[in-house]
Every structure is written in structure tokens, then in C-alpha cells.
Amino acid sequence: MATNFTTLYDDVMPEVPGAGTAIVLHALRRAARDFCADSKVDRVDLTPITTIAGTADYALTMPADTDLVEVLKVKRSAGDCRTPWLKPVLVDQMWDETDTGRPLFYSVSQDDVLTLIPKPNAASSIIVTVALAPLMTANTIRDQLALDWGQVIAMGAKAMLMSMPKKLWTEPAAAQHYRYEFEAEKAKARLSGVRGKTRAPFRTVPATIMGR
């Protein structure tokens, strides 16, 4: 499920009098994208990939209105417990493209193609966990992201808006305050992702397959 950015307007607009909904939406999108890209906290498992014998490359498809930030984990399905985790390798690391067998490594290209190394020699199920960021055209963010970090995203939006020069809502001191809080909470989000934890809601006060 998804939460519309409009639900965050009440956390932003009272402190930026005169700012219209279009510019507030833009600031919320920028703040959400910045927050997710840096914290890597918006994590999902993609639809499992069924490998094909002799095929190394698999195009990753992100959920609607999101970009890939990073592939975090690649593992075999729960029913296949022998060495379930695949290890990442550099795209340009040397490996024999003619090798086939049980994939032990993976790489990801800039166009979101997952390469399994060596090529699978049989069908199996691969689960890919990714960190996402919303597109700048997105109207929504995932419900859990909004619940856990929506007010922090609103702080980032206020920092951007209040730092704009010569506007009715220009407030350099408040912008600096919100920027500091936004960056601090973003650091906490990064740490929570490393530890595999979620957090309580924040409270603030105004101030496709490709053959190879």
C-alpha cells in the first residue's frame, strides 16, 4: 500500500505561509528521494527470479514510481539452504563467461541488470532485496516509509523551502535547524537499516530476462 504526499502537507504548509501545493509537493519529493537514497531504509524484496539454465543476465524491475538505489542482498529461496547467500563482485572482475553451475556471485550493471556467476545450470528461485527511492514524478511513498519517516521527510522539505531566497516563507535560521534535524534523522535511518530495525514514528515541534 502507498501513502500520498498530500498527507504530509499539514506537516509543512503551516510553517511556509504563501507556498502553494505545487512547490510543497516538489520539496517533499526531493526530500523523500534524498532521504531514501542516502539512508537506504526503503527496502523491499523484488518478485523472485526463476533462473534459466545457461542464462546469466536478468533485468530487475522496480516497483512503480521508484528507482533502484542499491541491491542489498541476493539469495536463493528458503527451500534451498545450501550456501543461500550470493556474494557481490565487481562488474569488471574477471570471470569465465563459459562457466556454468550453481551461482555463487552476482554483479549489477548501471542499467539494473543482475548477472549471476557462474551461469545457472538449472532452474532455481533467486530473491533480490533492494533499496529504493521515489521518482521525482511520484505522488506516493510506501506506507511503512510514511509511517516511520514521514515527519522527517517533511523536515527536509521545510529546510529546502525556508532556504529559498526572497520568499514570504524564507526563514534561514529555521531552514538551518530543519536541515540539521533532517541530516541527523537520516543518519539514524542508515543505522537502523544496518541493524535491520524499524523505528517509532518521529515527533517534532515547529522550529524481464536477457539472454547471454
Residue, then its C-alpha position, 0 to 999 in steps of 0.5 A: m500500500a502507498t501513502n500520498f504526499t498530500t498527507l504530509y502537507d499539514d506537516v509543512m504548509p503551516e510553517v511556509p505561509g504563501a507556498g502553494t501545493a505545487i512547490v510543497l509537493h516538489a520539496l517533499r519529493r526531493a526530500a523523500r528521494d534524498f532521504c531514501a537514497d542516502s539512508k537506504v531504509d526503503r527496502v523491499d524484496l523484488t518478485p523472485i527470479t526463476t533462473i534459466a539454465g545457461t542464462a546469466d543476465y536478468a533485468l530487475t524491475m522496480p516497483a512503480d514510481t521508484d528507482l533502484v538505489e542499491v541491491l542489498k542482498v541476493k539469495r536463493s529461496a528458503g527451500d534451498c539452504r545450501t550456501p543461500w547467500l550470493k556474494p557481490v563482485l565487481v562488474d569488471q572482475m574477471w570471470d569465465e563467461t563459459d562457466t556454468g553451475r550453481p551461482l555463487f556471485y552476482s554483479v549489477s550493471q548501471d542499467d539494473v541488470l543482475t548477472l549471476i556467476p557462474k551461469p545457472n545450470a538449472a532452474s532455481s528461485i533467486i530473491v533480490t532485496v533492494a533499496l529504493a527511492p521515489l521518482m521525482t514524478a511520484n505522488t506516493i511513498r510506501d506506507q511503512l516509509a510514511l509511517d516511520w519517516g514521514q515527519v522527517i521527510a517533511m523536515g527536509a522539505k521545510a529546510m529546502l523551502m525556508s532556504m529559498p531566497k526572497k520568499l514570504w516563507t524564507e526563514p534561514a535560521a529555521a531552514q538551518h535547524y530543519r536541515y540539521e534535524f533532517e541530516a541527523e534523522k537520516a543518519k539514524a535511518r542508515l543505522s537502523g537499516v544496518r541493524g535491520k530495525t524499524r523505528a517509532p514514528f518521529r515527533t517534532v515541534p515547529a522550529t524481464i530476462m536477457g539472454r547471454 
